[in-house]
Amino acid sequence: MPISSDSSLSRRERERRMRRQAMLDAASAVFAEKGYTQATLDEIADRAEFGKGTLYNYFEDGKEGLLFAIFDQVYDDLEDMIRTTVGSDGRDDHAFRAAFHDLVVRSFGYYENREDLFLILIKEAHRLCFSDDAEKAAYFQAQQQRMVDAFVPAVEAAMGTNRIATLPSTPVAYMLLEVIHDLIVHRCLTERNEDPDEACLPDADLMNDPDAAADFLTSLLFDGLHATGSPNSSE
C-alpha cells in the first residue's frame, strides 16, 4: 500500500514509515501464504529483512499488532473507496444507482488483488468479533460504523432528490454495504469449495464477473423482486 509522499516529513520519519510498510507487506504475504495462526514472527522478520526485535519496536503486540495494522489499512482503503465512488453530488436521476454499481465492481477488484490475504482477514475478523475480548469486538464495530458513516451522506442525498425511497438512512447504508460484503464472502467460499455442485449460487458469471455481480445486486436492490403488473404489485 502506498507510502505518503508528504514533503514536509523529515527524512527520518519517511524512512521510519517505509520500514513500517515493509514489515506490513511482509506480514501480509506470510499471512496469505501460511494463514494467521500458522505464521510466525520469525518468518515475517525474515521476509521483511529486519530483526524480530526491530519488529517489536514498531509493533509492540507482535504478530497481533501487525494483523490489526493491516486491518487499519484495509478499512482506510474501503472508506476511501466509498467516499470517492458514491459521492453525494449526483450527475443525473440515476447517479446514485450508477455509483452503487461502480462500488460493487470496485469492491470485487479490491478483493481480487488481495484474494488470499482477504480470506485470512475475514476469518480473523469473525474470530475476533465473537471473542470474549470486548475491546477487539468494539474495534470491528467501530470500523463497520465508519464505513456506514462514509456512505450515509450519499444515501441521504439520493433520498432528498427522490432517487430512492425515504427510509432511515443509516440502516439503508448498512444494508447496501452488507450485501456487497456478503456476496464477496460467498465468492471466497465458492472458490474454495471442492465440489461445485454444493455451491449455494451455481451461476459462475455472478461470482467471476464483477459487472454481472453489480448488475444483479443493483437490479435486486433498486428494482425489487416483484414483476411489474403482477397480482401482488400495488398501484
Summary of the structure (lengths in Angstrom):
residues: 235
radius of gyration: 20.7
end to end distance: 51.6
largest distance: 70.5
contacts: 609
relative contact order: 0.09
helix: 71%
strand: 0%
